[in-house]
Amino acid sequence: MAEAFDPAEYAPIAAAAIALPLPPEDLGGVIAAFAVLARVAAPLMAFALPEDIVAAAVFTPDDGSAS
């Protein structure tokens, strides 16, 4: 079973991982936003997918140079 998501722990670590400055005065709002996102995503994340499911192909745009 997966660990519970803690937005207060996640937000500063994620910001640091992508070198995103996160001013202390904005931290509370970011944590609140991630808490809402986690709550909304919970039912989707709880939905089990079959093991034999095939992922969709990844679209890679062409620059038009191919003949």
N, C-alpha and C positions, 0 to 999 in steps of 0.2 A: 504494500500500500504506500502511496506517495505521501511525503511529508506535507503538512499544511503550509500554504503559501503565506509568507509574512512580508507584506509590502514595505514595512518599516525597515526590514533587513535588505530586501531586494533593491529598492530604489537607489540608495547610495552606491551599492556594489555595481549595479548595472550602469549607472552614470559614469563611474570611474572606469569601467571596462571599455567604454567607448569614448573616453576623454571628454565627456560632456560636463561643463561646469554646472554645478547644482548649488546655487546660493542657499544658505541656511534658511533665509526667509521664504524660499519657495519649496523647501523640503516637505512641509506639511501638506501643501496642495498636491504635490506629486504623489505622496503616499496615499492620500485620499483618493486620487484618481485611479491608482493601481488597485486599491481595495475594491472600488466599484467594478473595474474591469475583471478582477478575479471572481467577484461574486456573480457577474453576468456570464462569465465563461465556464463556471463550475458545471452546469448541466451538460454542456457540450463535452467538456473534458472527461466527464463520468461515463459518456457513451462509449461502450466497447466496440471496437472494430474487429471484424473477422481477421484471423491471421493470414488468410490467403488473398486478401484484397490487393489489387494491383494499383500502384500509384499512377496518376495521370502523367503524361509526358510533359516535360518542361519546355515551354515556348522560348526560343532564342531568336530575337529579331535578326533579320538579314540586312546587311548594309547595302545590298543591291549590286555588289561587285562580282558575284558568282555568275558564271556563264551558263 
